């Protein structure tokens, strides 16, 4: 009947929710003063953090550079980078000690010994890779490009090895990027392997013998052979001092030009040889034997 229909209609209606009554907002005491203090403390925090990030890394970097290199007029970018790295290293050591101390003195000794061994390996690898190779590279760049372009023949060049080292760091980075992006050569897998090993699994003997020693040998050969020619062979020829001075200033860029032209010629000769071999194989190669190749070459001879 009608009662059943009404009950069924009510059963299909959605369940009503009880509305929450309006709750009045109670404003806390000294609300404006609290907001002002909050904003003020935020501003003071930002100022303190900014002052710390601008002064402490630069000051510590200045002290480290002055204590290590004896320089006091280095650009602030370099001092800030050195200071940030030093602060990061100190923070890392402090956090590691905080994690090791609760585990006992044996764990601390074992971890410190392991860390000292890894640090010694990194330092021994850094001396040739981070000091010797960049210094030799920057010095080569100076004697090949800077001295012939900026120093007249009647003046003596003055070398600043710290600047040569900084320029060498930039050149080594560019050279590593070109090696990683270029074609396959003997240096690319070595650099990739050192990069994959990282500091934790650093193989010192592999780095020194396979990477550092060949590069240092090549750089020393580039620097020493022209000097031996200048200082040992030129005086025996009996030429004048002016001619010796001219040759000593221009021998490095001239040898560089000759080496570049020789490398370009060798590269193009190799490409032409590969192109000729590709055409020959497409025309005469059947399986693993050349068919009718020698007869065709005899017919082409006059």
Residue, then its C-alpha position, 0 to 999 in steps of 0.5 A: x500500500x501507500x505505507x510500503x511505498x513511502x518506506x521504500x522511498x525513504x530507504x532509497x534516499x541518501x543518508x543525511x549528515x548532521x551539520x556542524x554548528x558554527x563555532x566561534x573563533x577565539x582570538x588568542x591573546x597578544x595576536x598582533x604582537x605574536x605575528x610581529x615577533x614571528x616575522x621579526x625572528x624570520x627576518x633575523x634568521x634569514x640575515x644570520x644565515x645569509x651572513x654565515x654563508x657569505x662570511x664564514x666560507x670566505x674567511x675559512x677559504x682565505x685562511x686555508x689558501x693563505x696557509x697552504x699557498x701563501x696567497x692573499x689576493x685570490x678571487x673570492x669565488x675560489x676562496x668561497x669554494x675552498x671554504x664551502x668544501x672545507x666546511x662540508x668535509x668537517x660536517x661530514x667527519x663530525x656526523x660520521x663520528x656521531x654515528x660511530x661513537x655509540x657503536x663502540x671504540x672498536x668500530x670507531x677505530x676500524x672506520x677511522x683506519x679505513x677512512x685514513x687509508x682511503x684518504x691516503x689513496x685519494x691524496x696519492x692519486x690527487x698529486x699527479x692527477x690534480x697537481x702535476x698534470x694540470x700544472x704541466x698542461x697549463x705550462x704547455x699552454x703558456x709556452x705555446x700560446x701566451x708567451x709568443x703572443x704577449x712577450x716580445x723577443x727582447x723581454x724575458x717571460x715571467x712564469x706564474x705557476x699558480x696561474x698555470x695550474x689554474x688554467x691547467x685545471x680548466x684545460x684538463x676538464x675540457x680535455x676530459x669532456x672531449x675524450x668522453x664525447x669523442x671516438x673510442x681511444x685508449x684513454x676513454x675506457x680508462x677515464x670511464x673506469x676511474x669514474x665508475x670506481x670513485x673514491x671508495x673503490x679507487x685502485x691506486x696502481x691502476x690510476x698511476x700506471x694506466x692514467x697518470x704516468x702516460x699523460x705525464x710522460x707525454x707532457x714532459x716529452x713535449x716540454x723537454x725535447x724542445x728545451x734540449x734542442x735549444x740548450x744543447x744543440x743550438x750552441x754547437x751550431x755557432x749561430x748568433x744569440x739573437x737567432x737562438x733567442x728567436x728559435x727558443x721563443x718560436x720552437x714550441x708554437x712551430x712544433x705544435x703547428x707541425x704536430x697538429x698538421x701531422x695529426x690532421x693529415x694522418x686522420x684524413x689518410x686513415x679515413x681515405x684508406x678506410x673509404x678505399x677498403x670499403x669500396x674494394x670490399x663492396x666490389x670484389x669481396x665474396x665471402x673472405x676472398x677478393x675475386x678478380x681484384x688483382x686482374x682488375x688492377x693489372x688491367x688498369x696499369x699502363 
